[in-house]
């Protein structure tokens, strides 16, 4: 199934370019801050995959829900979580979207209906089933978009979630970000069926493969799927073939990928691919870069000025069972 791409206006192309640049420059700044020990713990970057988050978010409405993975900075920014709130969370500051308790892998924001940031592989899928089931039972026209990597498809939660969502015809958009490496394991070494859309279709749901490096193609596919889901079409599955340009995480020595392969994928950089459409001129791109730089500078300043949680508040939000040993 190949959704027809809509006519792209200059204004919309500018918006898509802006969103992808925000994510790219934010992640690049995070590398600098991590190297300076301002950001600690694990850090998984979204560089190279920007078209997926931006394209899918364009298809969603404000009332829809989003569930993401531990590589979720791009999802959060594209969804509308402020750069300052995300950066403060990375710094472990109370002003962060999770009060500094979640860090890079556990971004959460009620206002934008952004439900993680889930550090466990495939951990977000059952949550998406629950959110979609609640929406259906309440008769609400809400779609839940759930992002996960192809590595999640080897987990039991994937099969359970696909089965239940199809069985109950839940309003879920399953977004598989297939970057071909589950941490350091190549797809062909972990899946007997490497056409992941075919695998998902076995659960009797519409499923198709999308060029995840092309933001226009992603938006078209996601819009088509969301419209069908909202009109009672049940769950849909998108295999978004993309590629991370950096290692799995900042701790990863990345000895499992050929450097030439990485360079080949960089030739299909989603940002330059959109530029190649010729809808955004050089002066506009320069304006966008300046605006993004100012936004990220402000986010870093906000995080730097933030406050650490008080020691006496460390047990706040911690729940224990009465009488438990």
N, C-alpha and C positions, 0 to 999 in steps of 0.2 A: 504494500500500500504506500503510495507516494503522494502526499498532499500537495496540491498546487500552491506554489508560493504567490502571495499577494503582491500587487504592485507596491514598490517601496518608495515612499516619499523622502525627500531630502531631510525633512524635520525628523522623521522617525529614524532614519539612518544615523542622524546626529545623536539621537537619544541612545540608540543601541551602542554606538561607538563610545559615548560618554560612560555608559555603565560598564562596558568591558575595560576601559582604561582605568576607571576607579578601582576595579578589582585587581588589575595587573599592578598598578602602582602601589596599592595598599600592600599587596603581598611582597613586592620588592622592598618596601620600607620595613616590613616585618623581618626580612632577612637581616637587614642592617641592625635593627634593634635586638634581634636574637644574638647576633654576633657581639653586641655590646652588653649582653647579659641583662637587658631591660625586660626581655620576654624570656621566661623560663619554661621548663617542661617540654612536652612534645609539641611539634609544630609541623603541620601538614599543609603544604601550599597548593593553591589552585591554579598556578601559572600554566597556561596552555588550554585550560578547560573552561575559560570564561564564557564561551558561546552557549554552553549548556545551561548554566544558571540564568543567564540573561534572557535567552530565548524562551525558556520555560516560564519564567516569572512573568513575562509579557502576556502570557495566555491566561494567567490567574486573576481572580477578582479579590478584592480586599477581604471578603468573608471566607475565602478558601484557606485551608491549612497547609502548612509545609513541614515536612519531616526530613531531616538531612543526616549526613554522616559526620565523621570527625574532620573531614576536609571541607568545612562548611563556611569559611569566611566569605567566599564569593556568593554563596546562597543567601547569607544573611544580608550582605550589602545590597544585592539585587532585590531582595524582598522589601527593603526599606528600613532595616535596622541601621541606625546612624553609625558612621565611621568612628565617631568619638566613643560611643557606647561599646562598640566591638573592640577598639584599641584599649580602652580602659579595662575591659575584661582580660585582654591579653596581658596587661600589666598587673593583674590581680587586685585591681582597685574596686572599692565599693560602688563607684559610679558605673561600673561595667554592667552589661545587660544581665549577667547572672550574679551580680554583686561581688564579682571577683572570685567566686567560688568554683567556677567551671573552667575558666581558662580557654585556651584555643579550641579544645575539643567539645566543649559543652556550652555553646552559645544558645541562648533561649530568650524569647521576647514575646510576651503575651499580646502586646499592642498590635503586632504585625502577624499574629498567629503563627509564629515560628517556633516549632516544638523540637528544638535540638537540631544539631549537635548531639549525636549519640556515638560514644567511643567504641561500643561493641559492634563488631561486624555483623550486619543484618539485624542489629538490635532495634532499629527504628521501624522495621517492617510490621511487626505485630502492633506497634503503637498506631501506625497508619490504619491498620484494619480496625482498631478500636475507635479512632476518630471518625472514620467513614461510616462505621456501623451506627455510632451515635447520631451522626447527621441524618442517616437514612431513617432511623427510628423516630427522630423528631420531625421528619418531613422538611428538613432544611435543604436548600439548593446549594450545598457546599461540596466542593471537590477537595480531596486531600491529595497533594502531590508528595510522593515519597522518593527521595534520591538515595541511591546506594551504588556501590561499585560492583563490578562483575564477580569479585571474590565472594560477595554475599550469596551468590547463586549456588554455592557449594554447601551452604548452611541449611540446617533443617527448617529454620524459621522462614526461609524463602518459600519452600514448598508448602508449608502450612498456610502462609499468608496468601500465596497465589490461589490455593485451593479454596480457602474461605471467602476471599474477595470475589472469586468467580461464582462460587456456590450461592452466595447471598447477593450477588450482583451489586457490589458496593461501589460507591462513587470514588474510586481511587485511580490516580494516574501514577503508574509505576515507571520511574525514570532510572534506568540502569546506565550509569556512567562507565561505559566499558573503555578503560584506558589500557587494557591488554595485560596489565600486571597487577595481580593481587599481592600487594607488597612487592616481593621479589620473584613471584611465581608467574611465569608466562601462561596465558590463557590455555594454550594447547596442552599444557602439562597438568591442568587441573580440571578441564571440562572435556568430555568425550564429544559433546555437541557444541562447537564453537560459534554456531549461529544462534545467539542467545534469544533472538526474537522467535525462532522456531521452538526453542525450549519453552518459552513462556506461552506460546500459542497452544501447547499441549494441554493447558489448563482451560481451554475453550474461552479465550479472550482475544480481542483484536491486538495484534502485536506487529511492529515493523521496525526496521533498522533506519537510522537517521545519521547523516553526516554531522557529527557533534562538533566539528570545527567550523561549521557554517551557521552563524547565528540566525540568518534568515530562514534556512531550512529547519532549524530547531524550532523557531517560533511558529512556522507554518504547521509543522507536525503536532506540536503541543496544542495549538489553537484548535486544530481539527479534533484531536483527542478529547480535550476539555469540553468542547461543545457537545460531542457525542455522549460523554459521561454525564454532563449536566442534564441532558435530555433523556436520561434513563438507560443509557447504553451499557451500563456496568463498567467494570474495570478495563483499562487499556494499558498497554505496555510499550514503552519506547526503549529500544536499544540505541543509545547515543554513543557512537564510536568517536572517541576523543583520545587525548594523550596528554599526560602531565610532562612538562618540559624539565621539571626538577625531580630530585629523588623522592622516594616515598615520604620521607620526613627528614628533618635536619640532622637526624642521627644516622641516616642511611648512607653507607659508602657507595652504593649503587654499582655493584660489580656484575649485575645480572643483565644489563642492557648494553647493546653495542652502541658506541658513540655515534656512529654513522647513521644508525636508525633514528636516534634522537634528532640529529640534524635534518634528516629527511622530513620528519614531522614538523619541525620548526618552519619549514618552507610553507606549511599550511597554517601558519599562525592565524587564529581567528580574527585578530585585530587588523592585520594587514590584508586578510582576505576580504573583509568588509570595505577597507579603504580602496581595494582594487575595483570595486563596483563603481567608483567614481562619483558617488553621491555626496561625499564630504570632501571639500577642498582642503588644501594645505593650511590655509589661514584659519579655518574652522578647527582643524585638528590642533593647531598651536593654541587656540583659545581654550579648547577642552583640556589640553595638557596643563595649562596654567591654572585653570579652575580646579582640576583634580589635585595638583600639587598643593594649592592653598588649602583645600579640604583636608588633605592628609596631614599637613603641617598643624592645622588646628586640632585634628584628632589626637596627634601625638602630644601637643601642648595640654590638651584636656586630660589625657591619661597621666602625664607627668604631674599635673597639679592635683590629681585625685588623691583620695585618702585610703589607707589600708584599714581593714576591719579592726575594730577594737578587740583586745584580748577577751574582755568580758562578754563579747557577743559571739564568740566562736562556737558556742553550743546552741545558738539560735538556729531554728529550722531543723535541728537534729531531733529526731523522734525515736524514742526507745519504748519497747513494750514493758508495761508495768509488771513487775514480778519476774521478768526474764533473768536468767542466771548471768 
